[in-house]
């Protein structure tokens, strides 16, 4: 993700656009979109496991 942000910042600097960390999904390649989707899926699974393990729904 850091490399994506650096590459996006480089493009923003070249175009004299204020820097932001919000990278449009349309700017990503198909491979990067797939990798992002897989990473977010993995995070969701981990969050579900933590919720089950610690029963965090009892605190909400």
N, C-alpha and C positions, 0 to 999 in steps of 0.2 A: 504494500500500500504506500509505503514511503516513496518508492520509485515512481509510482503513478503521480503522487502529489508533486514531486520534484519536476517531473516532465510537464505536468499541467502548469505549474508555476513558471517554468521556462517559457512556455507558449504565451502565458499572460504577460510576462515581462516584455517579450518580443513585440506584442501587440499593444503595449502601453495600457494594459487593463489592470485595475486594482487586484491584488492577490486575494484569493479565497481558497479555502480548503474544500469547498463543495464542488466536486467533479461531476459534471453532467454524465449520466449513464450513456448518452448518445456519443460521447467523446471516447468511450472505451471500445476496444476491439472486441470481436466476438469471443475470443479466447479469454480476455480479461473479464468480460461479463459473466462467462461461465464459471471462471474461478471465483469471482465475487459471490455469485449465487451459491456455489458449493461452500464457501467460507461462512456465509450467513446461515446456511442450513446447518452446518456443524455447530455454530454458536447456539442456534435454537435448540438443537439436541442436547447440548451440554447444559443449557439453562433448564430444560425439562428434567434432566437427571438430577440437577442440584435441587430443583423444586421437590422432586420425589424424595431425595435423600434427607433433606432438611425440613420438609413439609412447610415451605415458606408461605403457602396459601393460608396458613393459620394466623399469620401476622397481618394480613391485609384487611 
